[in-house]
Amino acid sequence: MTLPSTVGEFVSEGFDYDCGRQVTAYVPPHPIEAVVFAGDGQLLARWGTDLEAADVPPTLIVGVHRSADEALRLHEYSPGFDPERFAAHEAFFVKDVRAWVQSRFGLAMPAARTAVYGVSASGELALALGLRHPDIYGAVFCTSPGAGFQPPATMPSSLPRAYFVAGTLEPFFHENASRWATAFREAGADVLMTERVGSHGDAFWRRELPLMVAWAFGRWGGARA
């Protein structure tokens, strides 16, 4: 699917993982300067078009589609439920998908220009991968995370930057986000915790992505040519 040059395009690829799993990427119309890897990809990759109206560097959004089975989705996203299933999905996400990005787009971004992103359950995935691979993902974008994965008693010595957001009308998820923000902050990480008026799945989820990208990767110094 090709969109007007001021918007960008969507590129999809099928992988052998789990008998066939799709990845959808939003490719900006300008040379790529940053990349965001996301779970729940059939939803989050589509939000990449919102970045074109914001003063942010051109950012590739790589969305790994979730399982249609909600139980399997949770097992893939949170390491505590089924460690074997989580590890298989982690290898697919971290190795196979990144290799495809490098091959398909000629792109191998440093950690400082790479983030991992998720909402709700996939917010837990973003946290787990950020803690496990700070050398790959220099920033974590986490929106209204669930409680299946919680801060370890001892946080890793090396941590990515972390941007959390949660709604005032979703107290359970707000508490989870605040708990994680506190854990990152107390471990010495660069953290931003934002509160929005809204409930779980509300429109603030989508509106926050350009702000996250601006925070992690910087704004344009001036208008685009």
Secondary structure, DSSP 8 states (H G I E B T S, - for coil): -B--TTT-EEEEEEESGGG-EEEEEEE-SS---EEEEESSHHHHGGGGGGGGGSS---EEEEEE---SSHHHHHHHH-TTT-HHHHHHHHHIIIIIIHHHHHHHH-----GGGEEEEEETHHHHHHHHHHHH-TTT-SEEEEES--SSS---SS--SS--EEEEEEETT-HHHHHHHHHHHHHHHHTT--EEEEEES--TT-THHHHHHHHHHHHHH---SS---
